[in-house]
């Protein structure tokens, strides 16, 4: 192995020295040069890895489901234009996995560069914070509390007057849920269901019907052969009225027509008849006749309502003790001995 030693010699009158490397068998002059080493930023590294994979931003966006504008911001180092930090870290993890990079190393580089940008942004702000205009702190006093209460009260009054005015000038809401107009049915009866404004007075073919607290109503009507016109109207307390007309065509089968033409059998052979009343206090009642909901609403004090079915009647009430029923010619009796809700109390004809 050749031996090397270094010597210096003075060159010229300026006193500059030159370093020489001496080897056995010869002398070689060696000069030193300064090389600038630059490290890549996170964005440059991501762009370099993507280029090595020969992928465009659009292809990466489709693969990892991140918008192209966010990928461009990551590669350009524009962190301030990105969404919240937790989303950016999720973007970087997905991008790193896609490129096959170390996720933790990528996140550390991001945090370091982002902290540098935040520090530079803070330094660029005005140094004298006291010179900025500051709003005085909000102090809660008795006067502010009273002012807020007065504003809330006035707002409530204005809202109430606006609603009353709107109710006065406009007709009440009326929506027919079933049946569909211009329909054809083969049954001898039909259920009319709908919704109206709470407190509205609803009439079906001139007869009043009850609506519940939510504005829902349902009424069972008998149909005649041919075209049947059903007129449903709703009126508010200011006399504004809205009317809906339903046309239903009924086509009876020969068996139904023959049945309809036969004399009506005595009361005892027509199934079950139940009369519901509320002699002491109003109750909320739901009635199903032959598994069809025929009534659902508030039964006022002293009000009575009668229902007839072929197979059975199911009665539900929010207060069984205050709800009385009469089955056929029997004496009235309460649904329950306690003031509790009862559900689907069955009444069926005697066999």
C-alpha positions in Angstrom: 0.0 0.0 0.0 1.5 3.4 -1.0 2.4 5.8 1.8 1.1 9.3 1.7 2.2 12.4 3.5 1.1 16.0 3.3 3.4 19.0 2.9 2.8 22.7 2.3 4.7 25.2 0.3 4.5 28.9 -0.1 3.5 30.2 -3.4 4.2 33.8 -4.5 4.6 36.9 -2.5 1.0 36.7 -1.1 1.9 34.0 1.3 -0.8 31.6 0.1 0.0 28.0 0.9 -0.8 25.0 -1.3 -1.2 21.5 0.1 0.6 18.8 -1.7 0.1 15.0 -1.3 3.2 13.0 -1.7 3.1 9.4 -2.6 5.8 6.9 -3.0 6.7 6.9 -6.7 5.3 10.4 -7.4 3.7 13.7 -6.3 0.1 14.5 -6.9 -1.4 17.9 -6.2 -4.8 17.9 -4.5 -7.1 20.9 -4.2 -10.2 21.1 -1.9 -13.6 22.2 -3.3 -16.8 23.2 -1.3 -19.9 21.3 -2.3 -23.3 22.6 -1.2 -25.6 19.8 0.1 -29.3 20.6 -0.1 -32.0 18.5 1.6 -35.3 17.9 -0.1 -38.5 19.3 1.6 -41.4 17.0 2.3 -43.3 18.2 -0.8 -40.3 17.6 -3.0 -39.8 14.1 -1.6 -43.4 13.2 -2.2 -43.2 14.6 -5.8 -39.9 12.7 -6.3 -41.4 9.4 -5.1 -44.5 9.9 -7.2 -42.4 10.6 -10.3 -40.4 7.5 -9.7 -43.7 5.5 -9.6 -44.7 7.3 -12.8 -48.0 8.4 -11.4 -49.8 11.6 -12.1 -51.7 13.5 -9.4 -55.0 12.6 -11.0 -54.1 8.9 -10.8 -53.1 9.2 -7.2 -56.3 11.1 -6.4 -58.4 8.3 -7.8 -56.5 5.6 -6.0 -56.5 7.2 -2.5 -59.7 9.3 -2.8 -58.0 12.6 -2.0 -58.8 15.7 -4.1 -56.0 16.9 -6.5 -55.9 20.3 -4.9 -54.9 18.9 -1.6 -52.2 16.7 -3.2 -50.9 19.8 -4.9 -50.8 21.7 -1.7 -48.9 18.9 0.0 -46.3 18.7 -2.7 -45.9 22.5 -2.8 -45.7 22.8 1.0 -48.8 25.1 1.1 -49.9 23.8 4.5 -51.9 26.9 5.4 -54.3 26.2 2.5 -55.1 22.7 3.8 -58.0 21.7 6.1 -57.6 20.8 9.8 -54.5 19.2 11.0 -56.1 15.8 11.7 -57.3 15.6 8.0 -53.8 16.5 6.7 -52.2 13.7 8.7 -54.8 11.3 7.3 -53.9 12.5 3.8 -50.2 12.0 4.5 -50.7 8.5 5.8 -52.7 7.5 2.8 -50.2 9.1 0.4 -47.2 7.5 2.2 -48.8 4.0 2.1 -49.5 4.5 -1.6 -45.9 5.5 -2.3 -44.5 2.8 0.0 -42.9 5.4 2.4 -42.4 5.4 6.1 -45.6 7.0 7.5 -44.0 8.1 10.8 -41.1 9.7 9.1 -43.4 11.6 6.7 -45.5 12.8 9.6 -42.4 14.0 11.5 -41.3 16.0 8.5 -44.7 17.5 8.1 -44.9 18.6 11.7 -41.4 20.1 11.6 -42.1 22.1 8.4 -45.5 23.2 9.6 -44.1 24.5 12.9 -41.5 26.5 10.9 -44.3 28.0 8.8 -46.3 28.9 11.9 -43.3 30.5 13.5 -42.6 32.6 10.4 -46.2 33.7 10.3 -46.2 34.8 13.9 -43.0 36.8 13.4 -44.5 38.5 10.3 -47.4 39.8 12.5 -47.1 43.3 14.0 -44.8 43.3 17.0 -46.7 45.7 19.0 -49.8 43.7 20.1 -51.0 46.5 22.4 -51.4 48.8 19.4 -54.2 46.6 18.0 -57.8 47.7 18.5 -59.4 45.5 21.1 -63.1 45.3 21.9 -63.9 45.7 25.5 -64.8 42.6 27.4 -68.5 41.8 27.7 -69.6 42.3 31.2 -72.9 40.7 32.4 -74.8 43.2 34.5 -78.4 43.4 35.8 -79.1 45.9 33.0 -77.9 43.6 30.3 -79.9 40.7 31.7 -83.1 42.8 31.8 -82.4 44.1 28.2 -82.0 40.5 27.0 -85.2 39.4 28.7 -87.1 42.3 27.2 -85.7 41.5 23.7 -86.7 37.8 24.1 -90.2 38.8 25.2 -90.7 41.2 22.4 -89.4 38.6 19.9 -91.9 36.1 21.3 -94.8 38.5 20.9 -93.8 39.4 17.4 -93.5 35.7 16.5 -97.0 35.0 18.0 -98.6 37.9 16.2 -97.0 36.8 12.9 -98.3 33.2 13.3 -101.8 34.5 14.2 -101.7 36.8 11.2 -100.6 34.0 8.9 -103.4 31.8 10.3 -105.9 34.6 9.8 -105.0 35.2 6.1 -104.3 31.7 5.0 -106.5 28.6 4.8 -105.7 25.7 7.1 -103.6 22.8 6.0 -105.5 19.7 4.8 -103.8 16.6 3.4 -105.8 13.5 2.4 -103.6 10.4 2.9 -106.2 8.0 1.6 -108.1 7.1 -0.4 -106.7 8.2 -3.8 -109.1 10.2 -5.9 -110.4 8.7 -9.1 -109.7 5.2 -7.7 -111.8 2.1 -8.2 -112.6 -0.1 -5.2 -114.6 -3.2 -4.7 -115.4 -2.9 -1.0 -118.6 -1.7 0.5 -116.8 0.7 2.8 -113.7 2.8 2.9 -111.4 4.6 5.4 -110.8 8.3 4.9 -107.5 9.3 6.5 -105.8 12.7 6.5 -104.1 15.4 8.4 -105.1 19.0 9.2 -103.9 21.9 11.4 -104.3 21.3 15.1 -107.5 22.9 16.4 -109.1 22.9 12.9 -112.7 21.7 12.4 -112.9 18.8 9.9 -116.0 17.7 8.1 -116.5 14.7 5.9 -119.6 15.0 3.7 -120.9 17.6 6.2 -120.4 15.4 9.2 -117.8 16.5 11.9 -115.0 14.1 12.6 -112.5 14.1 15.5 -108.8 14.8 15.0 -106.1 13.9 17.5 -103.5 16.2 19.1 -101.2 15.9 16.1 -104.0 16.8 13.6 -104.6 13.2 12.4 -108.1 12.0 11.6 -109.7 8.8 10.2 -113.3 8.0 9.5 -115.0 4.9 8.0 -117.6 5.6 5.3 -120.1 3.3 3.6 -120.0 3.4 -0.2 -122.8 3.1 -2.8 -122.5 1.3 -6.2 -121.0 3.6 -8.9 -119.4 6.9 -8.3 -119.1 8.2 -4.8 -118.1 11.8 -4.0 -116.4 12.5 -0.7 -116.0 16.1 0.3 -113.5 16.8 3.1 -113.2 20.3 4.5 -111.1 21.9 7.3 -111.9 25.3 8.8 -109.8 27.3 11.4 -111.2 29.6 14.1 -111.1 32.6 11.8 -113.4 31.0 9.3 -110.8 30.2 6.7 -111.6 27.0 5.0 -109.9 24.5 2.7 -111.8 21.7 0.8 -110.7 18.6 -0.9 -113.0 16.4 -3.1 -112.4 12.7 -3.6 -114.1 10.7 -6.4 -114.2 6.9 -5.8 -115.8 4.4 -8.1 -117.2 1.3 -6.4 -117.7 -1.9 -8.4 -119.4 -4.6 -6.3 -119.1 -8.2 -7.2 -122.4 -10.2 -7.6 -121.9 -11.8 -4.2 -121.4 -8.4 -2.5 -124.4 -6.9 -4.3 -126.6 -9.9 -3.3 -125.4 -9.5 0.3 -126.1 -5.8 0.3 -129.6 -6.4 -0.9 -130.5 -8.9 1.8 -132.4 -7.6 4.8 -130.2 -6.6 7.7 -130.0 -9.3 10.4 -131.0 -8.5 14.0 -128.5 -6.7 16.2 -127.4 -9.9 18.0 -126.3 -11.7 14.8 -124.3 -8.8 13.3 -121.0 -9.4 15.1 -120.0 -7.1 18.0 -121.2 -3.6 18.9 -119.1 -1.5 21.4 -120.0 2.0 22.7 -117.1 4.0 24.2 -117.6 6.9 26.5 -115.7 9.2 28.9 -118.1 10.2 31.7 -115.5 11.7 34.1 -112.5 13.0 32.1 -111.3 13.2 28.5 -109.3 10.2 27.3 -107.2 9.4 24.2 -108.6 6.3 22.5 -107.6 4.1 19.5 -110.2 1.7 18.0 -109.5 -1.1 15.5 -112.5 -2.9 13.9 -111.7 -6.1 12.2 -108.0 -5.2 12.3 -108.6 -1.8 10.6 -108.0 1.4 12.6 -111.4 3.2 12.4 -110.8 5.9 15.0 -108.0 7.5 16.8 -108.4 10.7 18.9 -109.4 12.5 22.0 -112.8 11.6 23.5 -114.2 14.6 25.4 -116.0 14.4 28.7 -119.6 13.1 28.2 -118.9 12.1 24.6 -120.0 8.7 23.3 -118.9 6.9 20.2 -120.2 3.6 18.8 -118.4 1.0 16.7 -119.6 -2.2 15.0 -117.4 -5.0 13.6 -118.0 -8.5 12.2 -115.1 -10.3 14.0 -113.6 -8.2 16.7 -113.0 -4.7 18.1 -109.7 -3.7 19.8 -109.7 -0.7 22.2 -106.6 1.1 23.5 -106.7 4.0 25.9 -104.3 6.2 27.8 -106.5 5.9 30.9 -108.3 2.6 31.4 -110.2 3.6 34.5 -111.7 6.7 32.9 -112.7 4.9 29.7 -116.1 3.1 29.8 -117.4 0.6 27.3 -120.8 -0.9 26.6 -120.9 -4.2 24.8 -124.2 -4.7 23.1 -126.9 -4.2 25.7 -124.6 -4.7 28.7 -124.2 -2.0 31.4 -121.2 0.4 31.0 -118.0 -0.7 32.6 -114.4 0.7 32.9 -111.7 -0.8 30.8 -109.4 -1.1 33.9 -109.6 -0.6 37.6 -106.4 1.6 37.6 -105.6 4.9 35.9 -103.1 3.3 33.6 -102.8 3.0 29.8 -104.4 -0.1 28.3 -103.7 -1.6 24.9 -105.7 -3.8 22.5 -108.6 -4.8 24.8 -110.4 -7.4 22.7 -114.2 -7.5 22.2 -115.6 -10.3 20.1 -119.1 -11.7 19.4 -120.3 -14.5 21.5 -120.3 -17.9 19.8 
